[in-house]
Amino acid sequence: MNENMTIFLAEDEGNDVFLMQRAIRKMNAPINLQRVKDGEEAIEYLSGRYKYADRELYPLPNLILLDINMPRKTGFDVLEWLKQQVTLNHIPVIMLTSSKVKTDKDRALVLGASAYLVKPLSFDQLKQLFTCTEQFLATHISWQSQNNQLH
């Protein structure tokens, strides 16, 4: 992709954030990582409220990575809210969690998550995730652009 891809990360665990930032730097990819520390702040960012009103500084993401276990609101709460927002519900969401409980995975998928990944993710897994995401979004944006020209 020629322009920066924005990945939104809602994650309260500093070590996981550090690993993701490192993977992005090592890829040398045009990825802008925006991070919040809890579910309530995630909703504020995504809805453009309060300090997140400036979309130049806080752009809408191409991909959302949500930790399930966060303070104030869980990743499930954020996902459920997000999928009710007409202007946001098209954004792919990947749930990141340490939970291997099948009911958590089932709930995430029922609520509309695109994928469910169990942490800890290795450095190589993160690089692969970002590379696949970048390729998917480049193809999706190109297809959307062509489709819009036909109509």
Rosetta constraint file for C-alpha pairs under 8 A:
AtomPair CA 1 CA 5 HARMONIC 7.73 0.50
AtomPair CA 1 CA 30 HARMONIC 7.81 0.50
AtomPair CA 1 CA 134 HARMONIC 7.09 0.50
AtomPair CA 1 CA 135 HARMONIC 7.78 0.50
AtomPair CA 1 CA 138 HARMONIC 5.54 0.50
AtomPair CA 2 CA 30 HARMONIC 7.87 0.50
AtomPair CA 3 CA 30 HARMONIC 6.83 0.50
AtomPair CA 4 CA 30 HARMONIC 4.67 0.50
AtomPair CA 4 CA 31 HARMONIC 5.31 0.50
AtomPair CA 4 CA 32 HARMONIC 6.25 0.50
AtomPair CA 5 CA 30 HARMONIC 6.23 0.50
AtomPair CA 5 CA 31 HARMONIC 4.79 0.50
AtomPair CA 5 CA 32 HARMONIC 5.95 0.50
AtomPair CA 5 CA 61 HARMONIC 7.44 0.50
AtomPair CA 5 CA 62 HARMONIC 6.25 0.50
AtomPair CA 5 CA 134 HARMONIC 7.36 0.50
AtomPair CA 6 CA 31 HARMONIC 5.76 0.50
AtomPair CA 6 CA 32 HARMONIC 4.61 0.50
AtomPair CA 6 CA 33 HARMONIC 5.87 0.50
AtomPair CA 6 CA 34 HARMONIC 7.10 0.50
AtomPair CA 6 CA 59 HARMONIC 7.21 0.50
AtomPair CA 6 CA 60 HARMONIC 7.24 0.50
AtomPair CA 6 CA 61 HARMONIC 4.68 0.50
AtomPair CA 6 CA 62 HARMONIC 5.43 0.50
AtomPair CA 6 CA 63 HARMONIC 6.86 0.50
AtomPair CA 7 CA 31 HARMONIC 6.91 0.50
AtomPair CA 7 CA 32 HARMONIC 6.16 0.50
AtomPair CA 7 CA 33 HARMONIC 4.96 0.50
AtomPair CA 7 CA 34 HARMONIC 6.19 0.50
AtomPair CA 7 CA 61 HARMONIC 5.32 0.50
AtomPair CA 7 CA 62 HARMONIC 5.97 0.50
AtomPair CA 7 CA 63 HARMONIC 4.98 0.50
AtomPair CA 7 CA 64 HARMONIC 5.94 0.50
AtomPair CA 7 CA 65 HARMONIC 7.38 0.50
AtomPair CA 8 CA 33 HARMONIC 5.98 0.50
AtomPair CA 8 CA 34 HARMONIC 4.83 0.50
AtomPair CA 8 CA 35 HARMONIC 5.87 0.50
AtomPair CA 8 CA 61 HARMONIC 5.64 0.50
AtomPair CA 8 CA 62 HARMONIC 7.84 0.50
AtomPair CA 8 CA 63 HARMONIC 6.23 0.50
AtomPair CA 8 CA 64 HARMONIC 4.77 0.50
AtomPair CA 8 CA 65 HARMONIC 6.07 0.50
AtomPair CA 9 CA 33 HARMONIC 7.06 0.50
AtomPair CA 9 CA 34 HARMONIC 6.05 0.50
AtomPair CA 9 CA 35 HARMONIC 4.64 0.50
AtomPair CA 9 CA 36 HARMONIC 6.43 0.50
AtomPair CA 9 CA 64 HARMONIC 6.08 0.50
AtomPair CA 9 CA 65 HARMONIC 4.81 0.50
AtomPair CA 9 CA 66 HARMONIC 6.13 0.50
AtomPair CA 10 CA 35 HARMONIC 5.75 0.50
AtomPair CA 10 CA 36 HARMONIC 4.95 0.50
AtomPair CA 10 CA 37 HARMONIC 5.74 0.50
AtomPair CA 10 CA 38 HARMONIC 6.23 0.50
AtomPair CA 10 CA 39 HARMONIC 6.93 0.50
AtomPair CA 10 CA 42 HARMONIC 6.18 0.50
AtomPair CA 10 CA 64 HARMONIC 7.90 0.50
AtomPair CA 10 CA 65 HARMONIC 6.29 0.50
AtomPair CA 10 CA 66 HARMONIC 5.01 0.50
AtomPair CA 10 CA 67 HARMONIC 6.01 0.50
AtomPair CA 11 CA 16 HARMONIC 7.62 0.50
AtomPair CA 11 CA 17 HARMONIC 6.93 0.50
AtomPair CA 11 CA 35 HARMONIC 7.15 0.50
AtomPair CA 11 CA 36 HARMONIC 6.43 0.50
AtomPair CA 11 CA 37 HARMONIC 5.18 0.50
AtomPair CA 11 CA 38 HARMONIC 6.58 0.50
AtomPair CA 11 CA 66 HARMONIC 6.63 0.50
AtomPair CA 11 CA 67 HARMONIC 5.32 0.50
AtomPair CA 11 CA 70 HARMONIC 6.93 0.50
AtomPair CA 12 CA 36 HARMONIC 7.54 0.50
AtomPair CA 12 CA 37 HARMONIC 4.43 0.50
AtomPair CA 12 CA 38 HARMONIC 6.12 0.50
AtomPair CA 12 CA 67 HARMONIC 7.77 0.50
AtomPair CA 12 CA 70 HARMONIC 6.09 0.50
AtomPair CA 12 CA 71 HARMONIC 7.66 0.50
AtomPair CA 13 CA 17 HARMONIC 6.60 0.50
AtomPair CA 13 CA 37 HARMONIC 7.91 0.50
AtomPair CA 14 CA 18 HARMONIC 6.15 0.50
AtomPair CA 15 CA 19 HARMONIC 6.28 0.50
AtomPair CA 16 CA 20 HARMONIC 6.37 0.50
AtomPair CA 16 CA 120 HARMONIC 7.89 0.50
AtomPair CA 17 CA 21 HARMONIC 6.18 0.50
AtomPair CA 18 CA 22 HARMONIC 6.10 0.50
AtomPair CA 19 CA 23 HARMONIC 6.20 0.50
AtomPair CA 19 CA 123 HARMONIC 6.71 0.50
AtomPair CA 20 CA 24 HARMONIC 6.26 0.50
AtomPair CA 20 CA 123 HARMONIC 7.73 0.50
AtomPair CA 20 CA 126 HARMONIC 6.67 0.50
AtomPair CA 21 CA 25 HARMONIC 6.25 0.50
AtomPair CA 21 CA 33 HARMONIC 7.60 0.50
AtomPair CA 22 CA 26 HARMONIC 6.13 0.50
AtomPair CA 23 CA 27 HARMONIC 6.24 0.50
AtomPair CA 23 CA 123 HARMONIC 6.14 0.50
AtomPair CA 23 CA 124 HARMONIC 7.79 0.50
AtomPair CA 23 CA 126 HARMONIC 6.28 0.50
AtomPair CA 23 CA 127 HARMONIC 5.52 0.50
AtomPair CA 24 CA 28 HARMONIC 6.45 0.50
AtomPair CA 24 CA 29 HARMONIC 6.48 0.50
AtomPair CA 24 CA 31 HARMONIC 6.92 0.50
AtomPair CA 24 CA 127 HARMONIC 6.99 0.50
AtomPair CA 24 CA 130 HARMONIC 7.53 0.50
AtomPair CA 25 CA 29 HARMONIC 7.22 0.50
AtomPair CA 27 CA 127 HARMONIC 6.81 0.50
AtomPair CA 34 CA 58 HARMONIC 7.43 0.50
AtomPair CA 36 CA 41 HARMONIC 6.14 0.50
AtomPair CA 36 CA 42 HARMONIC 6.03 0.50
AtomPair CA 37 CA 41 HARMONIC 6.92 0.50
AtomPair CA 37 CA 42 HARMONIC 7.71 0.50
AtomPair CA 37 CA 70 HARMONIC 7.49 0.50
AtomPair CA 37 CA 71 HARMONIC 7.90 0.50
AtomPair CA 38 CA 42 HARMONIC 6.28 0.50
AtomPair CA 38 CA 70 HARMONIC 5.28 0.50
AtomPair CA 38 CA 71 HARMONIC 5.23 0.50
AtomPair CA 38 CA 72 HARMONIC 6.29 0.50
AtomPair CA 38 CA 73 HARMONIC 6.66 0.50
AtomPair CA 38 CA 74 HARMONIC 7.72 0.50
AtomPair CA 39 CA 43 HARMONIC 6.45 0.50
AtomPair CA 39 CA 70 HARMONIC 6.18 0.50
AtomPair CA 39 CA 71 HARMONIC 6.53 0.50
AtomPair CA 39 CA 72 HARMONIC 5.93 0.50
AtomPair CA 39 CA 73 HARMONIC 4.26 0.50
AtomPair CA 39 CA 74 HARMONIC 5.60 0.50
AtomPair CA 39 CA 75 HARMONIC 6.30 0.50
AtomPair CA 39 CA 77 HARMONIC 7.45 0.50
AtomPair CA 39 CA 78 HARMONIC 6.04 0.50
AtomPair CA 40 CA 44 HARMONIC 6.41 0.50
AtomPair CA 40 CA 72 HARMONIC 5.91 0.50
AtomPair CA 40 CA 73 HARMONIC 5.56 0.50
AtomPair CA 40 CA 78 HARMONIC 7.84 0.50
AtomPair CA 41 CA 45 HARMONIC 6.13 0.50
AtomPair CA 42 CA 46 HARMONIC 6.12 0.50
AtomPair CA 42 CA 78 HARMONIC 7.19 0.50
AtomPair CA 43 CA 47 HARMONIC 5.91 0.50
AtomPair CA 43 CA 78 HARMONIC 6.55 0.50
AtomPair CA 43 CA 81 HARMONIC 7.98 0.50
AtomPair CA 43 CA 82 HARMONIC 7.93 0.50
AtomPair CA 44 CA 48 HARMONIC 5.96 0.50
AtomPair CA 44 CA 49 HARMONIC 5.02 0.50
AtomPair CA 44 CA 50 HARMONIC 6.96 0.50
AtomPair CA 44 CA 52 HARMONIC 6.85 0.50
AtomPair CA 45 CA 49 HARMONIC 6.34 0.50
AtomPair CA 45 CA 52 HARMONIC 5.19 0.50
AtomPair CA 45 CA 53 HARMONIC 7.78 0.50
AtomPair CA 45 CA 58 HARMONIC 7.37 0.50
AtomPair CA 46 CA 60 HARMONIC 6.74 0.50
AtomPair CA 46 CA 88 HARMONIC 7.86 0.50
AtomPair CA 48 CA 52 HARMONIC 4.90 0.50
AtomPair CA 48 CA 53 HARMONIC 4.34 0.50
AtomPair CA 48 CA 54 HARMONIC 7.23 0.50
AtomPair CA 48 CA 55 HARMONIC 7.34 0.50
AtomPair CA 48 CA 58 HARMONIC 7.99 0.50
AtomPair CA 49 CA 53 HARMONIC 5.10 0.50
AtomPair CA 52 CA 57 HARMONIC 7.75 0.50
AtomPair CA 52 CA 58 HARMONIC 5.90 0.50
AtomPair CA 53 CA 58 HARMONIC 7.46 0.50
AtomPair CA 54 CA 58 HARMONIC 5.97 0.50
AtomPair CA 54 CA 59 HARMONIC 7.78 0.50
AtomPair CA 55 CA 59 HARMONIC 4.47 0.50
AtomPair CA 55 CA 60 HARMONIC 6.99 0.50
AtomPair CA 61 CA 91 HARMONIC 7.42 0.50
AtomPair CA 62 CA 91 HARMONIC 6.20 0.50
AtomPair CA 62 CA 92 HARMONIC 7.30 0.50
AtomPair CA 62 CA 137 HARMONIC 7.52 0.50
AtomPair CA 63 CA 91 HARMONIC 5.99 0.50
AtomPair CA 63 CA 92 HARMONIC 5.31 0.50
AtomPair CA 63 CA 93 HARMONIC 6.15 0.50
AtomPair CA 63 CA 94 HARMONIC 7.82 0.50
AtomPair CA 63 CA 133 HARMONIC 7.95 0.50
AtomPair CA 64 CA 91 HARMONIC 7.04 0.50
AtomPair CA 64 CA 92 HARMONIC 6.23 0.50
AtomPair CA 64 CA 93 HARMONIC 4.69 0.50
AtomPair CA 64 CA 94 HARMONIC 6.23 0.50
AtomPair CA 65 CA 93 HARMONIC 5.86 0.50
AtomPair CA 65 CA 94 HARMONIC 4.90 0.50
AtomPair CA 65 CA 95 HARMONIC 5.87 0.50
AtomPair CA 65 CA 96 HARMONIC 6.58 0.50
AtomPair CA 66 CA 75 HARMONIC 5.57 0.50
AtomPair CA 66 CA 93 HARMONIC 7.12 0.50
AtomPair CA 66 CA 94 HARMONIC 6.25 0.50
AtomPair CA 66 CA 95 HARMONIC 4.83 0.50
AtomPair CA 66 CA 96 HARMONIC 5.69 0.50
AtomPair CA 67 CA 74 HARMONIC 7.72 0.50
AtomPair CA 67 CA 75 HARMONIC 5.51 0.50
AtomPair CA 67 CA 95 HARMONIC 5.91 0.50
AtomPair CA 67 CA 96 HARMONIC 4.72 0.50
AtomPair CA 67 CA 97 HARMONIC 5.52 0.50
AtomPair CA 68 CA 74 HARMONIC 5.47 0.50
AtomPair CA 68 CA 75 HARMONIC 3.99 0.50
AtomPair CA 68 CA 76 HARMONIC 6.17 0.50
AtomPair CA 68 CA 95 HARMONIC 6.67 0.50
AtomPair CA 68 CA 96 HARMONIC 6.53 0.50
AtomPair CA 68 CA 97 HARMONIC 5.67 0.50
AtomPair CA 69 CA 74 HARMONIC 5.48 0.50
AtomPair CA 69 CA 75 HARMONIC 6.40 0.50
AtomPair CA 69 CA 97 HARMONIC 7.25 0.50
AtomPair CA 70 CA 74 HARMONIC 5.13 0.50
AtomPair CA 70 CA 75 HARMONIC 6.72 0.50
AtomPair CA 73 CA 77 HARMONIC 5.89 0.50
AtomPair CA 73 CA 78 HARMONIC 6.90 0.50
AtomPair CA 74 CA 78 HARMONIC 6.45 0.50
AtomPair CA 75 CA 79 HARMONIC 6.02 0.50
AtomPair CA 75 CA 95 HARMONIC 7.48 0.50
AtomPair CA 76 CA 80 HARMONIC 6.03 0.50
AtomPair CA 76 CA 108 HARMONIC 6.76 0.50
AtomPair CA 76 CA 111 HARMONIC 7.76 0.50
AtomPair CA 77 CA 81 HARMONIC 6.20 0.50
AtomPair CA 78 CA 82 HARMONIC 5.94 0.50
AtomPair CA 79 CA 83 HARMONIC 6.18 0.50
AtomPair CA 79 CA 93 HARMONIC 7.79 0.50
AtomPair CA 79 CA 108 HARMONIC 7.93 0.50
AtomPair CA 79 CA 111 HARMONIC 6.75 0.50
AtomPair CA 79 CA 112 HARMONIC 7.36 0.50
AtomPair CA 79 CA 113 HARMONIC 7.31 0.50
AtomPair CA 80 CA 84 HARMONIC 6.72 0.50
AtomPair CA 80 CA 111 HARMONIC 5.96 0.50
AtomPair CA 80 CA 112 HARMONIC 7.87 0.50
AtomPair CA 81 CA 85 HARMONIC 6.83 0.50
AtomPair CA 82 CA 88 HARMONIC 6.35 0.50
AtomPair CA 82 CA 89 HARMONIC 5.75 0.50
AtomPair CA 83 CA 88 HARMONIC 7.15 0.50
AtomPair CA 83 CA 89 HARMONIC 4.50 0.50
AtomPair CA 83 CA 90 HARMONIC 7.93 0.50
AtomPair CA 83 CA 111 HARMONIC 7.53 0.50
AtomPair CA 83 CA 112 HARMONIC 6.86 0.50
AtomPair CA 84 CA 89 HARMONIC 6.61 0.50
AtomPair CA 85 CA 89 HARMONIC 5.55 0.50
AtomPair CA 86 CA 90 HARMONIC 7.95 0.50
AtomPair CA 92 CA 113 HARMONIC 7.12 0.50
AtomPair CA 92 CA 114 HARMONIC 5.78 0.50
AtomPair CA 93 CA 112 HARMONIC 7.82 0.50
AtomPair CA 93 CA 113 HARMONIC 5.11 0.50
AtomPair CA 93 CA 114 HARMONIC 5.33 0.50
AtomPair CA 93 CA 115 HARMONIC 6.91 0.50
AtomPair CA 94 CA 113 HARMONIC 5.90 0.50
AtomPair CA 94 CA 114 HARMONIC 5.63 0.50
AtomPair CA 94 CA 115 HARMONIC 4.76 0.50
AtomPair CA 94 CA 116 HARMONIC 5.72 0.50
AtomPair CA 94 CA 117 HARMONIC 7.17 0.50
AtomPair CA 95 CA 108 HARMONIC 7.21 0.50
AtomPair CA 95 CA 113 HARMONIC 6.68 0.50
AtomPair CA 95 CA 115 HARMONIC 6.25 0.50
AtomPair CA 95 CA 116 HARMONIC 4.73 0.50
AtomPair CA 95 CA 117 HARMONIC 6.09 0.50
AtomPair CA 96 CA 116 HARMONIC 6.20 0.50
AtomPair CA 96 CA 117 HARMONIC 5.04 0.50
AtomPair CA 96 CA 118 HARMONIC 5.89 0.50
AtomPair CA 96 CA 119 HARMONIC 6.45 0.50
AtomPair CA 97 CA 116 HARMONIC 7.82 0.50
AtomPair CA 97 CA 117 HARMONIC 6.48 0.50
AtomPair CA 97 CA 118 HARMONIC 5.03 0.50
AtomPair CA 97 CA 119 HARMONIC 5.44 0.50
AtomPair CA 98 CA 118 HARMONIC 5.24 0.50
AtomPair CA 98 CA 119 HARMONIC 4.77 0.50
AtomPair CA 98 CA 120 HARMONIC 6.80 0.50
AtomPair CA 99 CA 104 HARMONIC 7.27 0.50
AtomPair CA 99 CA 118 HARMONIC 6.45 0.50
AtomPair CA 99 CA 119 HARMONIC 7.90 0.50
AtomPair CA 100 CA 104 HARMONIC 7.65 0.50
AtomPair CA 100 CA 105 HARMONIC 7.70 0.50
AtomPair CA 100 CA 118 HARMONIC 6.58 0.50
AtomPair CA 101 CA 105 HARMONIC 6.77 0.50
AtomPair CA 102 CA 106 HARMONIC 6.10 0.50
AtomPair CA 103 CA 107 HARMONIC 5.95 0.50
AtomPair CA 104 CA 108 HARMONIC 6.17 0.50
AtomPair CA 105 CA 109 HARMONIC 6.31 0.50
AtomPair CA 105 CA 116 HARMONIC 6.30 0.50
AtomPair CA 106 CA 110 HARMONIC 6.10 0.50
AtomPair CA 107 CA 111 HARMONIC 6.10 0.50
AtomPair CA 108 CA 112 HARMONIC 6.44 0.50
AtomPair CA 108 CA 113 HARMONIC 5.45 0.50
AtomPair CA 108 CA 116 HARMONIC 7.25 0.50
AtomPair CA 109 CA 113 HARMONIC 4.85 0.50
AtomPair CA 109 CA 114 HARMONIC 6.89 0.50
AtomPair CA 109 CA 115 HARMONIC 7.18 0.50
AtomPair CA 109 CA 116 HARMONIC 7.67 0.50
AtomPair CA 121 CA 125 HARMONIC 5.92 0.50
AtomPair CA 121 CA 126 HARMONIC 6.45 0.50
AtomPair CA 122 CA 126 HARMONIC 6.34 0.50
AtomPair CA 123 CA 127 HARMONIC 6.36 0.50
AtomPair CA 124 CA 128 HARMONIC 6.16 0.50
AtomPair CA 125 CA 129 HARMONIC 6.08 0.50
AtomPair CA 126 CA 130 HARMONIC 6.22 0.50
AtomPair CA 127 CA 131 HARMONIC 6.09 0.50
AtomPair CA 128 CA 132 HARMONIC 6.03 0.50
AtomPair CA 129 CA 133 HARMONIC 6.06 0.50
AtomPair CA 130 CA 134 HARMONIC 6.03 0.50
AtomPair CA 131 CA 135 HARMONIC 6.26 0.50
AtomPair CA 132 CA 136 HARMONIC 6.02 0.50
AtomPair CA 133 CA 137 HARMONIC 6.04 0.50
AtomPair CA 134 CA 138 HARMONIC 6.12 0.50
AtomPair CA 135 CA 139 HARMONIC 6.23 0.50
AtomPair CA 136 CA 140 HARMONIC 6.00 0.50
AtomPair CA 137 CA 141 HARMONIC 5.87 0.50
AtomPair CA 138 CA 142 HARMONIC 6.13 0.50
AtomPair CA 139 CA 143 HARMONIC 6.08 0.50
AtomPair CA 140 CA 144 HARMONIC 6.06 0.50
AtomPair CA 141 CA 145 HARMONIC 6.09 0.50
AtomPair CA 142 CA 146 HARMONIC 6.28 0.50
AtomPair CA 143 CA 147 HARMONIC 6.03 0.50
AtomPair CA 144 CA 148 HARMONIC 6.05 0.50
AtomPair CA 145 CA 149 HARMONIC 6.39 0.50
AtomPair CA 146 CA 150 HARMONIC 6.59 0.50
AtomPair CA 147 CA 151 HARMONIC 6.80 0.50
